[in-house]
Amino acid sequence: MALAMARESRLPANETGARPGIVYASQEAHMSMPKAVALLGIGRGNLRLIAVDEALRMRVDALEAAIAADRAAGRTPIAIVATTGTVNTGAVDPLPEIADVAARENLWLHVDGAYGGLAALAAPEKFRGLDRADSLSLDAHKWLYQPAECGCLLHRHPDIARQTFSHSGDYVRSFREDPGESFAFFDESMELSRRFRALKLWLSLQYHGRRAFRAAIRRDLDNALALARTVGARPELELLAPVTLSAVCFRHRTKDNAAILKRMATRGRVYLSNATIGGQFALRACFVNHRTSDDDVEAIVPEVIAAAEEVNA
């Protein structure tokens, strides 16, 4: 939806069809980005995946160079996608600098905060520049601990949303004058009929309060740092990426880490996911559960070591 709004604001397509426009995101961007540009008719060939630095954040110099090269070739840049919490490692792209580029180049700035954006409640210092985004995606089923199918798009351009999504028939015309009663989500959204997904989130916020969510996210961040310290204290293990939010990517230095992961699943005590970092298979722990305890965190490394010994045997 955000990229549809970006496209319609820079290269209107609703009446005559999509024209090529260039979208920029980092090499660590989520798989939803190439899927979105394909579905919108922009095309995956017009998605530029920008190189990242040693902390796996988008390199602003590489972004600027890519935009300049596209303009020189007669192509039309339309949007930048920055990520606050990449899916592999939780890296946060340098938002202030990227926002400067977007403003200077007159590009839509979308921030993919689906995983990490809500950590701004607990660690706002990591998210400077977030307020400059044109749109921001959030997944409440991650760091607001909601059931699945609870996501959110925030944007600051209702006029562009209506320009992008509104095409109504007389049979849905509202005769109410009250703004709340006459508002129709289908005029600013891809969806027509929609469930009241926001109810579960609203109830949670009313019952627990923002302070409880902030404290729970803070514990998740602390859990990741605790695991990183434990990994760092074991000579047979190594961290593969900085721990910016709550994702911890590490590996066993001498064993087959894919085999370790499979063995851990068989043992059934600790479940990790995986990632590829710098071409290396990584064991990945990501803390997004308010019920995770210190004992849970302390169980991870011994279970990895035990699984590694069984793989060796």
Secondary structure, 3 states (H helix, E strand, C coil): CHHHHHHHHHCCCCCCCCCCCEEEEECCCCCHHHHHHHHCCCCHHHEEEECECCCCCECHHHHHHHHHHHHHCCCCEEEEEEEECCCCCCCECCHHHHHHHHHHHCCEEEEECCCCHHHHHCCHHHHCCHHHCCEEEEEHHHHCCCCCCCEEEEECCHHHHHHHHCCCCHHHCCCCCCHHHHCCHHHCCCCCCCCCCHHHHHHHHHHHCHHHHHHHHHHHHHHHHHHHHHHHCCCCEEECCCCCCCEEEEEECCCCHHHHHHHHHHHCCCCCEEEEECCEEEEEEECCCCCCCHHHHHHHHHHHHHHHHHHHC
